[in-house]
Amino acid sequence: MSGVLKKPVRLALVQLATGADKSRNLSHARSKVLEASRAGASIVVLPECFNSPYGTQFFPKYAETLLPSPPSEEQSPSYHALSGMAKEANAYLIGGSIPEYSPKTEKYHNTSLTFSPKGDLLATHRKVHLFDIDIPGKITFRESEILSPGNKITLVDLPEYGKLAVAICYDIRFPELAMIAARKGCFGLVYPGAFNLTTGALHWKLQARARAVDNQVYVALCSPARDMNASYNAWGHSMVVNPNAEVIAETEEKEDIVYADLDGAKIDESRRGIPISTQRRFDVYPDVSENDFMSGG
């Protein structure tokens, strides 16, 4: 038995096609989550902003109130839809992300909710690193025009399997978050994310493989399907990378479900062969995992 992944598990990434109709997005997500569970997935992942179009102009319109928890169905139809999907599918559900509004702070967040097979909320991750970029002649985007960042790293305990880290899209570019999660015993890093046609071509696969090889864990990236009629064009190419940084499952840009069977033996094998976890020189550089930045809810 692996030290970090207690038993094999099938993971599914739902590369969902979404539109302007939130109710339809939620219904469509349900059908795909159930399809994934029927195919044997015990952990199912939805993409970033799965309930709405992606863009700063859309965040306020589609935002839902999550606190105090649990919210009413009127406050957050997506929360209740995700809880119901997880229970119906009898699977762990990492609910991509949704725009969140906090009346108390008057701030918006990009927020991921994870539910148990019983439909209970296990963890909430608010995107820590906001997507503010300017590549001349290519793309300029500033989430910070509307959104505020979260301030916690999110680890989720799945009792049968072990711990997963959940982060969102641009969070993957900051290796410290992944290092901390891996050193706290996670078997996998899950990133719902909507890279675009510029950043996706440049760095989507590279970032996934880099986080995997640095930490010798599984890495999963779940994108929305590409819609060339939308104002923001997602890269797609949802994928799973193993602890040796090999891509073991990947799709293209259209709607699809990606499946991968995760096995702790692969983690153990990679760590035995190249034992970087016992070779680090914390006498030379600091251990970023020593501080307490954890969040479970």
C-alpha positions as CSV (number, residue, x, y, z in Angstrom):
1,M,0.0,0.0,0.0
2,S,1.3,3.4,-0.9
3,G,2.1,5.9,1.9
4,V,0.1,8.7,0.3
5,L,-2.5,7.0,-2.0
6,K,-4.1,4.2,0.0
7,K,-5.7,2.3,-2.9
8,P,-6.1,2.8,-6.7
9,V,-8.8,5.3,-7.8
10,R,-10.3,6.3,-11.1
11,L,-10.3,10.1,-11.7
12,A,-12.5,11.8,-14.3
13,L,-12.0,15.3,-15.7
14,V,-15.2,16.7,-17.3
15,Q,-14.2,19.2,-20.1
16,L,-17.6,20.8,-20.1
17,A,-19.1,23.0,-22.8
18,T,-20.8,26.0,-21.0
19,G,-22.8,29.0,-22.1
20,A,-24.8,31.9,-20.8
21,D,-27.7,29.9,-19.3
22,K,-26.7,29.0,-15.7
23,S,-29.5,26.6,-15.2
24,R,-28.6,24.7,-18.4
25,N,-24.9,24.7,-17.4
26,L,-25.8,23.1,-14.0
27,S,-28.1,20.5,-15.7
28,H,-25.5,19.7,-18.3
29,A,-22.8,19.3,-15.6
30,R,-25.0,16.9,-13.7
31,S,-25.4,14.7,-16.8
32,K,-21.6,14.6,-17.4
33,V,-20.8,13.9,-13.7
34,L,-23.2,11.0,-13.7
35,E,-21.7,9.7,-17.0
36,A,-18.3,9.8,-15.4
37,S,-19.5,8.0,-12.3
38,R,-21.1,5.3,-14.4
39,A,-17.7,4.8,-16.1
40,G,-16.2,4.0,-12.7
41,A,-14.9,7.4,-11.6
42,S,-14.8,7.9,-7.8
43,I,-13.3,11.4,-8.1
44,V,-14.9,13.7,-10.7
45,V,-13.6,17.2,-11.5
46,L,-15.4,20.1,-13.3
47,P,-13.7,23.0,-15.0
48,E,-13.1,26.6,-13.8
49,C,-16.2,28.8,-14.1
50,F,-18.3,25.7,-15.1
51,N,-21.6,27.5,-14.3
52,S,-21.0,30.7,-16.3
53,P,-19.0,32.2,-19.1
54,Y,-15.4,33.2,-18.1
55,G,-14.6,36.9,-18.0
56,T,-14.5,39.8,-15.7
57,Q,-17.7,41.2,-17.2
58,F,-19.6,38.1,-16.2
59,F,-18.3,37.5,-12.6
60,P,-20.8,39.9,-10.9
61,K,-23.8,38.7,-12.8
62,Y,-23.2,35.0,-12.1
63,A,-21.8,35.4,-8.6
64,E,-23.4,33.5,-5.7
65,T,-23.3,33.9,-1.9
66,L,-21.7,30.9,-0.1
67,L,-21.4,32.3,3.5
68,P,-22.7,31.6,6.0
69,S,-22.5,27.9,5.0
70,P,-24.6,26.2,3.9
71,P,-26.2,28.9,1.8
72,S,-29.9,28.7,0.8
73,E,-30.7,27.4,-2.7
74,E,-31.7,30.9,-3.7
75,Q,-28.3,32.3,-2.6
76,S,-26.3,29.5,-4.3
77,P,-28.1,27.2,-6.8
78,S,-24.6,25.9,-7.8
79,Y,-23.7,24.8,-4.3
80,H,-26.9,22.8,-4.0
81,A,-26.5,21.4,-7.6
82,L,-23.0,20.3,-6.8
83,S,-24.0,18.7,-3.5
84,G,-26.8,16.8,-5.3
85,M,-24.6,15.7,-8.1
86,A,-22.0,14.3,-5.7
87,K,-24.6,12.4,-3.8
88,E,-26.4,11.1,-6.9
89,A,-23.1,10.0,-8.4
90,N,-21.8,8.6,-5.1
91,A,-18.4,10.2,-5.9
92,Y,-16.1,12.9,-4.6
93,L,-16.8,16.0,-6.7
94,I,-14.4,18.9,-7.2
95,G,-16.8,21.4,-8.5
96,G,-14.5,23.4,-10.8
97,S,-15.1,27.0,-9.7
98,I,-17.9,29.5,-9.6
99,P,-17.9,33.3,-9.1
100,E,-18.6,34.0,-5.4
101,Y,-19.8,37.3,-3.8
102,S,-19.4,37.9,-0.1
103,P,-21.9,40.5,1.2
104,K,-19.8,40.8,4.4
105,T,-16.6,41.9,2.7
106,E,-18.3,43.1,-0.5
107,K,-15.7,41.2,-2.5
108,Y,-15.8,38.7,-5.3
109,H,-13.8,35.5,-5.5
110,N,-13.2,32.7,-7.9
111,T,-14.1,29.7,-5.7
112,S,-13.9,25.9,-5.9
113,L,-16.2,23.7,-3.8
114,T,-15.4,20.0,-3.1
115,F,-18.2,17.6,-2.0
116,S,-18.2,14.1,-0.5
117,P,-20.1,11.2,-2.0
118,K,-22.8,12.0,0.6
119,G,-23.1,15.5,-0.7
120,D,-21.3,17.2,2.2
121,L,-19.1,20.1,1.6
122,L,-15.5,19.1,2.3
123,A,-13.4,22.1,1.3
124,T,-13.6,25.6,-0.2
125,H,-10.7,27.0,-2.2
126,R,-10.6,30.7,-3.2
127,K,-8.2,31.3,-6.1
128,V,-5.0,32.6,-4.5
129,H,-3.2,34.0,-7.5
130,L,-5.3,36.2,-9.8
131,F,-4.9,36.0,-13.5
132,D,-3.4,39.4,-14.4
133,I,-1.3,39.3,-17.5
134,D,-0.4,41.5,-20.5
135,I,1.2,39.8,-23.5
136,P,1.5,42.5,-26.2
137,G,-0.3,41.7,-29.4
138,K,-1.8,38.5,-27.8
139,I,-3.9,38.9,-24.6
140,T,-4.5,41.3,-21.7
141,F,-6.6,40.1,-18.8
142,R,-6.9,41.3,-15.3
143,E,-9.1,39.3,-12.9
144,S,-8.1,41.8,-10.2
145,E,-10.4,44.3,-11.8
146,I,-13.3,42.4,-10.2
147,L,-11.9,39.6,-8.0
148,S,-10.1,39.4,-4.7
149,P,-7.7,36.6,-3.9
150,G,-8.1,33.9,-1.4
151,N,-5.4,33.4,1.3
152,K,-5.3,29.7,2.0
153,I,-3.9,26.5,0.5
154,T,-6.6,23.9,0.3
155,L,-6.0,20.2,1.1
156,V,-8.9,17.8,1.0
157,D,-9.0,14.6,3.0
158,L,-10.6,11.7,1.1
159,P,-10.6,9.0,3.8
160,E,-10.5,6.0,1.5
161,Y,-7.7,7.3,-0.7
162,G,-5.7,10.1,1.0
163,K,-5.2,13.8,0.5
164,L,-5.7,15.9,-2.6
165,A,-4.8,19.6,-3.1
166,V,-7.2,21.8,-5.0
167,A,-6.2,25.1,-6.6
168,I,-7.4,27.1,-9.6
169,C,-5.8,27.8,-12.9
170,Y,-3.2,30.6,-12.4
171,D,-2.3,29.0,-9.1
172,I,-0.4,26.3,-11.0
173,R,2.3,28.9,-12.0
174,F,3.4,29.2,-8.4
175,P,5.3,26.0,-7.4
176,E,5.4,26.9,-3.7
177,L,1.7,25.9,-3.4
178,A,2.3,22.5,-5.0
179,M,5.5,21.9,-2.9
180,I,3.6,22.6,0.3
181,A,0.7,20.3,-0.7
182,A,3.1,17.4,-1.7
183,R,5.1,17.7,1.5
184,K,1.9,17.7,3.5
185,G,1.2,14.2,2.0
186,C,-1.0,14.8,-1.0
187,F,-1.1,12.2,-3.7
188,G,-2.4,14.6,-6.3
189,L,-2.8,18.2,-7.3
190,V,-6.0,19.2,-9.1
191,Y,-6.3,22.4,-11.0
192,P,-9.6,23.4,-12.7
193,G,-8.3,26.0,-15.1
194,A,-9.1,28.0,-18.2
195,F,-5.9,28.8,-20.0
196,N,-6.4,30.6,-23.3
197,L,-5.1,30.0,-26.8
198,T,-1.9,32.0,-26.0
199,T,-1.0,30.7,-22.6
200,G,-2.3,27.2,-23.2
201,A,-0.1,26.7,-26.2
202,L,2.9,28.0,-24.3
203,H,2.6,26.5,-20.8
204,W,-0.4,24.3,-20.1
205,K,1.3,20.9,-20.5
206,L,4.6,22.3,-19.3
207,Q,3.1,23.5,-16.0
208,A,1.4,20.2,-15.4
209,R,4.5,18.1,-16.0
210,A,6.7,20.5,-14.0
211,R,4.5,20.3,-10.9
212,A,4.4,16.6,-11.3
213,V,8.1,16.0,-11.6
214,D,9.0,18.6,-8.9
215,N,6.8,16.8,-6.4
216,Q,6.4,13.2,-7.7
217,V,2.6,13.3,-7.5
218,Y,-0.3,13.1,-9.9
219,V,-1.4,16.4,-11.5
220,A,-4.8,16.9,-13.1
221,L,-5.8,20.0,-15.2
222,C,-9.5,20.3,-16.1
223,S,-10.4,22.9,-18.7
224,P,-13.7,24.1,-20.1
225,A,-14.3,23.0,-23.7
226,R,-13.2,25.6,-26.3
227,D,-15.9,27.9,-27.7
228,M,-14.7,30.1,-30.5
229,N,-17.9,32.1,-30.4
230,A,-17.3,33.1,-26.7
231,S,-15.4,36.3,-25.7
232,Y,-12.8,34.1,-24.0
233,N,-11.4,31.0,-25.8
234,A,-10.3,28.2,-23.4
235,W,-7.4,26.0,-24.4
236,G,-9.1,22.7,-23.6
237,H,-6.7,19.7,-23.5
238,S,-7.7,18.6,-20.0
239,M,-5.0,16.1,-18.9
240,V,-3.6,13.9,-16.1
241,V,0.2,13.6,-15.6
242,N,1.7,10.9,-13.5
243,P,4.5,11.3,-10.9
244,N,7.2,10.7,-13.6
245,A,5.8,13.6,-15.5
246,E,4.3,11.4,-18.2
247,V,1.0,12.5,-19.7
248,I,-1.3,9.4,-19.1
249,A,-4.6,10.9,-20.3
250,E,-5.4,14.0,-22.5
251,T,-8.2,15.2,-24.7
252,E,-8.3,17.9,-27.4
253,E,-10.4,21.1,-27.3
254,K,-14.0,19.8,-27.6
255,E,-16.3,18.6,-24.9
256,D,-15.1,15.3,-23.5
257,I,-14.4,13.4,-20.3
258,V,-10.8,12.3,-19.5
259,Y,-10.3,9.2,-17.4
260,A,-7.1,8.1,-15.5
261,D,-6.5,5.3,-13.1
262,L,-4.2,6.6,-10.3
263,D,-2.1,4.1,-8.4
264,G,0.0,4.7,-5.3
265,A,2.6,2.2,-6.5
266,K,3.6,4.7,-9.3
267,I,4.2,7.4,-6.7
268,D,6.3,5.0,-4.6
269,E,8.2,3.8,-7.7
270,S,9.1,7.3,-8.8
271,R,10.2,8.3,-5.3
272,R,12.4,5.2,-4.8
273,G,14.1,5.6,-8.1
274,I,14.8,9.4,-7.7
275,P,14.6,10.0,-4.0
276,I,14.5,13.8,-4.0
277,S,12.3,14.0,-1.0
278,T,15.1,12.7,1.2
279,Q,17.8,14.7,-0.6
280,R,16.6,18.2,0.0
281,R,19.0,20.6,1.7
282,F,17.0,22.6,4.1
283,D,20.3,23.7,5.7
284,V,20.9,25.6,2.4
285,Y,17.4,26.8,1.6
286,P,14.1,27.1,3.6
287,D,11.3,24.5,3.7
288,V,8.3,26.4,2.4
289,S,6.0,23.8,4.0
290,E,6.9,24.7,7.5
291,N,4.4,27.5,7.9
292,D,0.7,26.9,8.4
293,F,-1.3,28.1,5.4
294,M,-3.8,25.3,5.3
295,S,-7.5,25.4,4.8
296,G,-10.0,22.6,4.8
297,G,-13.1,24.7,4.4
